[in-house]
Amino acid sequence: MRDAEFNEPDLVAVYDAVNTWARDDDFFLTAVGETPGARVLDLGCGTGRLALALAAAGHAVTGVDPARASLEAARAKPGAARVTWVEGTADVLPERAFDVAVMTSHVAQVFVDDGAWAQVLGRLVRALVPGGRLLFDARDPRARAWERWNPVDSRRRVRLGDGREAEVWTEVTAVAGGCVGFTHHYAFSGGAALVSSSTLRFRTEEELRASLERAGFRVERVYGGWDRQPAGEGDGEFVVVARAAA
């Protein structure tokens, strides 16, 4: 199933068990905090890990995601009442409603088609107040992260909240035209087996900068990692800070 890790409740539970708080969350929490008491949009909020932390830090947070199962998991967590949860895409965003927008966990790479990516950026620039900030991450294609997405290097075993265990691994199915197709495999204790397939777009720094500028953003920084290293150094990431035109 396409993107089942976000839409299938059992796989959403695995996603939460695998993707715990990490250095990228520290970066976004700190960076958003440069605008105290901000109205924050978390686009592609998933199960709400960062949205909940931002709300606890005093921001007014709206989490938007098209995956109902992920949002249901978010709404069930402590502190969820502090966040406004919206099932939908960038198409539902109100205009001039947010001081800061974030797209984390490489959500930006989900928009494989350049037209779809341009449309999302256009929605975001209109959703931000003039001078509002957009923060997001995307993997640097020069780091070739997909080469580590194989059944050996990616295999792990996780324990879920209901006591079950799941063995998880990934295999790449296609690499072409800046896009990487892959499949996550899940083997649960008890014998159940599920898969989730997806495709991500790996854009260069130049492609990201150009697309942002066309949409009406001014790029302030492109870091190479969570410690704000220069692009091409650090963690194999592009961590982008852009500002909507005033």
Backbone hydrogen bonds in HBPLUS format (Angstrom, degrees):
<---DONOR---> <-ACCEPTOR-->    atom                        ^
c    i                          cat <-CA-CA->   ^        H-A-AA   ^      H-
h    n   atom  resd res      DA  || num        DHA   H-A  angle D-A-AA Bond
n    s   type  num  typ     dist DA aas  dist angle  dist       angle   num
A0197-SER N   A0001-MET O   2.97 MM 196  6.08 160.6  2.01 138.9 145.1     1
A0003-ASP N   A0197-SER O   2.80 MM 194  5.65 164.6  1.83 152.3 156.1     2
A0006-PHE N   A0003-ASP O   3.21 MM   3  5.95 166.2  2.23 118.6 122.5     3
A0007-ASN N   A0004-ALA O   3.05 MM   3  4.84 134.3  2.26  95.3 108.5     4
A0008-GLU N   A0004-ALA O   2.85 MM   4  5.25 157.6  1.90 152.6 148.6     5
A0011-LEU N   A0008-GLU O   2.88 MM   3  5.36 121.5  2.23 114.3 129.4     6
A0012-VAL N   A0008-GLU O   2.87 MM   4  6.10 148.2  1.97 155.3 164.5     7
A0013-ALA N   A0009-PRO O   3.07 MM   4  6.33 151.9  2.15 147.7 153.8     8
A0014-VAL N   A0010-ASP O   3.26 MM   4  6.61 146.9  2.38 134.5 142.8     9
A0015-TYR N   A0011-LEU O   2.82 MM   4  6.10 159.8  1.86 148.0 153.8    10
A0016-ASP N   A0012-VAL O   3.01 MM   4  6.32 158.7  2.06 150.3 154.4    11
A0017-ALA N   A0013-ALA O   3.10 MM   4  6.33 151.5  2.18 140.8 148.7    12
A0017-ALA N   A0014-VAL O   3.02 MM   3  5.01 113.5  2.48  95.0 111.6    13
A0018-VAL N   A0014-VAL O   2.90 MM   4  6.14 148.5  2.00 156.5 165.1    14
A0019-ASN N   A0015-TYR O   2.83 MM   4  5.84 166.4  1.85 155.5 159.8    15
A0025-ASP N   A0022-ALA O   3.04 MM   3  5.47 123.1  2.37 107.0 120.4    16
A0026-ASP N   A0022-ALA O   3.18 MM   4  6.63 154.2  2.25 148.3 155.9    17
A0027-PHE N   A0023-ARG O   3.00 MM   4  6.29 155.4  2.06 147.8 153.8    18
A0028-PHE N   A0024-ASP O   3.07 MM   4  6.40 168.7  2.08 155.0 155.7    19
A0029-LEU N   A0025-ASP O   2.91 MM   4  6.01 164.8  1.94 155.0 159.7    20
A0030-THR N   A0026-ASP O   3.03 MM   4  6.11 161.8  2.06 147.3 152.2    21
A0031-ALA N   A0027-PHE O   2.81 MM   4  5.99 164.6  1.83 156.6 161.7    22
A0032-VAL N   A0028-PHE O   2.90 MM   4  5.92 168.5  1.92 149.4 152.7    23
A0033-GLY N   A0029-LEU O   3.13 MM   4  6.12 147.0  2.24 133.4 142.8    24
A0034-GLU N   A0031-ALA O   3.13 MM   3  5.48 161.1  2.17 107.4 113.3    25
A0035-THR N   A0032-VAL O   2.97 MM   3  5.90 168.1  1.99 127.8 131.0    26
A0060-ALA N   A0038-ALA O   2.90 MM  22  6.19 154.8  1.97 152.4 160.3    27
A0099-ASP N   A0039-ARG O   2.81 MM  60  5.24 150.0  1.90 137.9 147.9    28
A0100-VAL N   A0039-ARG O   3.26 MM  61  6.48 162.0  2.29 153.4 153.3    29
A0040-VAL N   A0060-ALA O   2.81 MM  20  5.99 156.4  1.86 146.1 154.3    30
A0062-THR N   A0040-VAL O   2.86 MM  22  6.22 155.1  1.92 163.9 172.3    31
A0041-LEU N   A0100-VAL O   2.90 MM  59  6.35 157.6  1.95 151.1 158.5    32
A0102-VAL N   A0041-LEU O   2.80 MM  61  6.21 156.1  1.86 163.8 171.9    33
A0042-ASP N   A0062-THR O   2.88 MM  20  6.14 168.2  1.89 161.4 162.0    34
A0064-VAL N   A0042-ASP O   3.00 MM  22  6.22 166.6  2.02 150.4 153.4    35
A0043-LEU N   A0102-VAL O   3.00 MM  59  6.23 148.6  2.10 172.0 177.0    36
A0044-GLY N   A0064-VAL O   2.69 MM  20  5.73 151.5  1.76 157.5 167.7    37
A0045-CYS N   A0064-VAL O   3.17 MM  19  5.80 155.8  2.23 130.8 136.4    38
A0048-GLY N   A0045-CYS O   3.08 MM   3  5.41 161.2  2.12 133.5 136.5    39
A0052-LEU N   A0048-GLY O   2.96 MM   4  5.82 167.3  1.98 152.7 154.6    40
A0054-LEU N   A0050-LEU O   2.87 MM   4  6.12 159.0  1.91 160.7 166.9    41
A0055-ALA N   A0051-ALA O   3.00 MM   4  6.22 157.8  2.05 147.5 153.3    42
A0056-ALA N   A0052-LEU O   2.97 MM   4  6.17 156.5  2.02 144.0 150.6    43
A0057-ALA N   A0053-ALA O   3.03 MM   4  6.23 130.9  2.28 137.0 149.5    44
A0057-ALA N   A0054-LEU O   3.14 MM   3  5.06 132.1  2.38  92.3 105.5    45
A0059-HIS N   A0054-LEU O   3.21 MM   5  5.77 162.8  2.24 150.3 146.8    46
A0058-GLY N   A0055-ALA O   3.00 MM   3  5.29 162.8  2.03 111.2 115.4    47
A0084-THR N   A0061-VAL O   3.03 MM  23  6.35 173.5  2.03 156.6 157.2    48
A0063-GLY N   A0084-THR O   2.81 MM  21  6.13 151.1  1.90 150.1 160.0    49
A0086-VAL N   A0063-GLY O   2.81 MM  23  6.09 158.4  1.85 166.8 168.0    50
A0065-ASP N   A0086-VAL O   3.08 MM  21  6.57 155.4  2.14 163.6 171.3    51
A0088-GLY N   A0065-ASP O   2.93 MM  23  5.34 151.1  2.01 106.6 115.0    52
A0071-LEU N   A0067-ALA O   3.13 MM   4  6.45 161.2  2.17 153.5 158.9    53
A0072-GLU N   A0068-ARG O   2.84 MM   4  6.09 154.6  1.91 154.3 161.7    54
A0073-ALA N   A0069-ALA O   3.14 MM   4  6.35 150.4  2.23 139.6 146.6    55
A0074-ALA N   A0070-SER O   2.98 MM   4  6.31 151.5  2.07 144.9 153.3    56
A0075-ARG N   A0071-LEU O   2.83 MM   4  6.07 163.3  1.86 155.6 159.1    57
A0076-ALA N   A0073-ALA O   3.30 MM   3  5.28 139.8  2.48  95.1 106.0    58
A0077-LYS N   A0074-ALA O   3.15 MM   3  5.56 167.3  2.16 115.7 119.4    59
A0080-ALA N   A0077-LYS O   3.15 MM   3  5.59 149.6  2.24 141.5 139.2    60
A0082-ARG N   A0079-GLY O   3.10 MM   3  5.83 163.3  2.13 120.5 125.6    61
A0083-VAL N   A0080-ALA O   3.07 MM   3  5.60 162.2  2.10 116.9 122.3    62
A0092-VAL N   A0089-THR O   3.13 MM   3  6.00 170.6  2.14 125.0 127.1    63
A0093-LEU N   A0090-ALA O   3.23 MM   3  5.52 169.8  2.24 114.5 117.3    64
A0096-ARG N   A0126-ARG O   2.79 MM  30  6.09 163.0  1.82 146.2 149.3    65
A0097-ALA N   A0127-ALA O   2.84 MM  30  5.64 135.4  2.04 135.9 143.6    66
A0098-PHE N   A0127-ALA O   3.09 MM  29  6.19 150.3  2.18 153.6 158.0    67
A0129-VAL N   A0098-PHE O   2.88 MM  31  5.98 150.4  1.97 166.0 162.7    68
A0133-ARG N   A0099-ASP O   3.04 MM  34  6.54 145.4  2.17 154.0 150.9    69
A0101-ALA N   A0133-ARG O   2.83 MM  32  6.28 152.3  1.90 155.4 164.9    70
A0135-LEU N   A0101-ALA O   2.88 MM  34  6.28 158.6  1.92 157.9 165.0    71
A0103-MET N   A0135-LEU O   2.95 MM  32  6.48 145.2  2.08 153.7 163.1    72
A0107-VAL N   A0104-THR O   3.13 MM   3  5.76 149.5  2.22 116.9 123.9    73
A0109-GLN N   A0106-HIS O   3.03 MM   3  5.60 149.6  2.12 113.5 121.4    74
A0110-VAL N   A0107-VAL O   2.94 MM   3  5.43 160.1  1.98 117.3 123.8    75
A0201-ARG N   A0109-GLN O   2.87 MM  92  4.87 161.2  1.90 134.3 140.1    76
A0112-VAL N   A0110-VAL O   2.99 MM   2  5.68 119.0  2.37 111.7  95.1    77
A0117-TRP N   A0113-ASP O   3.02 MM   4  6.31 158.9  2.06 154.5 160.8    78
A0118-ALA N   A0114-ASP O   2.93 MM   4  6.08 159.2  1.98 145.7 151.3    79
A0119-GLN N   A0115-GLY O   2.99 MM   4  6.18 150.8  2.07 141.8 149.9    80
A0120-VAL N   A0116-ALA O   3.04 MM   4  6.31 157.1  2.09 147.6 152.8    81
A0121-LEU N   A0117-TRP O   3.03 MM   4  6.30 166.4  2.05 153.8 157.1    82
A0122-GLY N   A0118-ALA O   2.93 MM   4  6.11 153.3  2.00 145.1 152.7    83
A0123-ARG N   A0119-GLN O   2.98 MM   4  6.26 153.2  2.05 147.7 154.4    84
A0124-LEU N   A0120-VAL O   2.93 MM   4  6.20 154.8  1.99 150.6 158.0    85
A0125-VAL N   A0121-LEU O   2.93 MM   4  6.14 161.7  1.97 153.5 157.2    86
A0126-ARG N   A0122-GLY O   3.30 MM   4  6.43 148.1  2.41 138.8 146.4    87
A0127-ALA N   A0123-ARG O   2.97 MM   4  6.15 136.0  2.17 138.7 151.3    88
A0127-ALA N   A0124-LEU O   3.06 MM   3  4.91 123.2  2.39  91.6 106.8    89
A0128-LEU N   A0124-LEU O   3.11 MM   4  6.29 136.3  2.31 149.8 158.7    90
A0132-GLY N   A0129-VAL O   2.75 MM   3  5.11 154.5  1.81 144.5 142.5    91
A0131-GLY N   A0244-ALA O   3.02 MM 113  4.87 138.4  2.20 116.8 128.4    92
A0244-ALA N   A0132-GLY O   2.78 MM 112  5.37 164.0  1.80 161.4 165.7    93
A0134-LEU N   A0242-ALA O   2.78 MM 108  5.15 162.7  1.81 145.7 149.2    94
A0242-ALA N   A0134-LEU O   2.94 MM 108  5.15 164.9  1.96 154.1 158.6    95
A0136-PHE N   A0240-VAL O   3.14 MM 104  5.37 154.1  2.21 139.9 146.8    96
A0240-VAL N   A0136-PHE O   2.77 MM 104  5.37 157.6  1.82 168.0 171.8    97
A0138-ALA N   A0238-PHE O   2.92 MM 100  5.16 142.1  2.06 143.3 153.8    98
A0238-PHE N   A0138-ALA O   2.63 MM 100  5.16 143.7  1.75 161.4 174.3    99
A0140-ASP N   A0236-GLY O   3.00 MM  96  5.32 166.4  2.02 124.3 127.6   100
A0143-ALA N   A0140-ASP O   2.98 MM   3  5.73 157.4  2.03 123.8 129.5   101
A0144-ARG N   A0141-PRO O   3.09 MM   3  5.30 153.1  2.16 106.4 114.5   102
A0147-GLU N   A0144-ARG O   3.06 MM   3  5.89 163.2  2.08 122.7 127.6   103
A0148-ARG N   A0145-ALA O   2.97 MM   3  5.80 167.3  1.98 125.6 129.8   104
A0149-TRP N   A0146-TRP O   3.01 MM   3  4.98 161.3  2.04 104.0 109.5   105
A0154-SER N   A0150-ASN O   2.99 MM   4  5.67 160.3  2.03 161.4 166.0   106
A0156-ARG N   A0168-VAL O   2.90 MM  12  5.42 148.6  2.00 151.7 161.3   107
A0168-VAL N   A0156-ARG O   2.81 MM  12  5.42 168.0  1.82 165.0 169.2   108
A0158-VAL N   A0166-ALA O   2.89 MM   8  5.42 163.3  1.91 155.9 159.8   109
A0166-ALA N   A0158-VAL O   2.86 MM   8  5.42 154.3  1.93 155.3 162.8   110
A0160-LEU N   A0164-ARG O   2.79 MM   4  5.38 170.4  1.80 158.2 161.6   111
A0163-GLY N   A0160-LEU O   3.02 MM   3  5.49 160.7  2.06 119.1 121.4   112
A0189-SER N   A0165-GLU O   2.85 MM  24  5.40 156.2  1.90 157.3 155.5   113
A0167-GLU N   A0187-ALA O   2.83 MM  20  5.11 165.8  1.85 146.8 149.1   114
A0187-ALA N   A0167-GLU O   2.88 MM  20  5.11 161.8  1.92 150.5 156.4   115
A0169-TRP N   A0185-HIS O   3.14 MM  16  5.34 153.0  2.21 139.0 145.2   116
A0185-HIS N   A0169-TRP O   2.73 MM  16  5.34 167.9  1.75 168.8 170.5   117
A0171-GLU N   A0183-THR O   2.99 MM  12  5.49 152.1  2.07 147.5 156.4   118
A0183-THR N   A0171-GLU O   2.87 MM  12  5.49 156.6  1.92 157.5 165.3   119
A0173-THR N   A0181-GLY O   2.76 MM   8  5.23 161.1  1.80 125.5 131.7   120
A0174-ALA N   A0181-GLY O   3.34 MM   7  4.80 153.0  2.42 124.6 119.2   121
A0181-GLY N   A0174-ALA O   2.75 MM   7  4.80 159.8  1.79 137.9 145.1   122
A0176-ALA N   A0179-CYS O   2.95 MM   3  5.38 159.4  2.00 152.3 158.8   123
A0179-CYS N   A0176-ALA O   2.90 MM   3  5.38 159.3  1.94 118.0 124.9   124
A0202-PHE N   A0178-GLY O   2.72 MM  24  5.28 177.8  1.72 173.4 174.1   125
A0180-VAL N   A0200-LEU O   2.89 MM  20  5.40 158.6  1.94 155.9 163.1   126
A0200-LEU N   A0180-VAL O   2.96 MM  20  5.40 158.3  2.01 144.2 148.4   127
A0182-PHE N   A0198-SER O   2.96 MM  16  5.70 161.0  1.99 162.0 163.7   128
A0198-SER N   A0182-PHE O   2.99 MM  16  5.70 159.1  2.04 159.4 163.2   129
A0184-HIS N   A0196-SER O   2.74 MM  12  5.12 169.7  1.75 156.2 155.4   130
A0196-SER N   A0184-HIS O   2.98 MM  12  5.12 150.6  2.07 142.2 147.9   131
A0186-TYR N   A0194-LEU O   2.90 MM   8  5.18 148.2  2.00 167.2 161.3   132
A0194-LEU N   A0186-TYR O   2.97 MM   8  5.18 153.4  2.04 141.3 149.9   133
A0188-PHE N   A0192-ALA O   2.80 MM   4  5.19 167.5  1.81 161.6 164.5   134
A0191-GLY N   A0188-PHE O   2.97 MM   3  5.70 151.2  2.05 140.9 141.6   135
A0208-LEU N   A0204-THR O   2.98 MM   4  6.28 160.7  2.02 153.0 158.0   136
A0209-ARG N   A0205-GLU O   2.91 MM   4  6.13 170.8  1.92 156.9 159.3   137
A0210-ALA N   A0206-GLU O   2.99 MM   4  6.09 167.1  2.00 149.2 153.1   138
A0211-SER N   A0207-GLU O   3.02 MM   4  6.12 161.1  2.06 146.8 151.9   139
A0212-LEU N   A0208-LEU O   3.03 MM   4  6.20 157.9  2.08 152.6 158.3   140
A0213-GLU N   A0209-ARG O   3.00 MM   4  6.20 163.8  2.02 154.0 158.4   141
A0214-ARG N   A0210-ALA O   3.00 MM   4  6.18 157.6  2.05 148.3 154.2   142
A0215-ALA N   A0211-SER O   3.20 MM   4  6.33 142.4  2.35 136.3 145.4   143
A0215-ALA N   A0212-LEU O   3.14 MM   3  5.15 124.0  2.47  94.0 108.2   144
A0217-PHE N   A0212-LEU O   2.95 MM   5  5.23 162.2  1.98 147.8 145.2   145
A0216-GLY N   A0213-GLU O   3.20 MM   3  5.24 149.6  2.29  99.6 108.5   146
A0245-ALA N   A0216-GLY O   3.02 MM  29  5.78 146.1  2.14 171.7 169.8   147
A0218-ARG N   A0243-ARG O   2.75 MM  25  5.14 156.6  1.80 145.0 152.9   148
A0243-ARG N   A0218-ARG O   2.83 MM  25  5.14 155.3  1.89 137.1 145.1   149
A0220-GLU N   A0241-VAL O   2.82 MM  21  5.57 152.4  1.90 145.8 154.8   150
A0221-ARG N   A0241-VAL O   3.12 MM  20  5.09 162.2  2.16 141.6 144.1   151
A0241-VAL N   A0221-ARG O   2.91 MM  20  5.09 165.2  1.94 152.4 150.5   152
A0223-TYR N   A0239-VAL O   2.84 MM  16  4.87 165.4  1.86 144.3 141.1   153
A0239-VAL N   A0223-TYR O   2.98 MM  16  4.87 160.4  2.02 128.2 133.3   154
A0224-GLY N   A0229-GLN O   2.64 MM   5  5.10 163.7  1.67 135.0 138.9   155
A0235-ASP N   A0224-GLY O   3.02 MM  11  6.18 136.1  2.22 126.9 138.8   156
A0237-GLU N   A0224-GLY O   3.36 MM  13  5.02 166.5  2.38 130.1 126.2   157
A0228-ARG N   A0225-GLY O   3.09 MM   3  5.47 146.2  2.21 117.5 118.2   158
A0233-GLU N   A0230-PRO O   3.00 MM   3  5.66 147.1  2.11 143.1 145.3   159
